């Protein structure tokens, strides 16, 4: 019984953190410059939002960080 409750609490906390991150992305996005200069077919902002909505939180954060590490002038871009 307690494990079921902890699992539900963990799931709720994960969704709450993801929602907070989505709101932060939407607040910070206008300060990052034009959206049409990304070399990827889907920009980092849209990629991050998609990952947060479709993947578990830790996997989404791993994928987002990996994408951001590649997405700079000296990164190893795999377009």
C-alpha positions, 0 to 999 in steps of 0.5 A: 500500500505504501509503495503504491502511494509513493509511486503515485507521489513520484509520478505526480512530482515528475509531472509537476517538475515537467510542467514547471520546466515547460513554463520556464521554456516558454518564459525564456524563449523570447530572450534566446533570439530568432527561432529560424536559425537552428540547424536541426529540422525541429528546434531545441525549444520544440524538441525540449517541449516534445520530450517533456510531454512524451518521455519520462522526466529523467529520460527527457532531461537526458535527451534535452541535455544531449541535444543542447550539448550538440547545439552550439558552434563547436558541437558535433551536429548530426543533422 
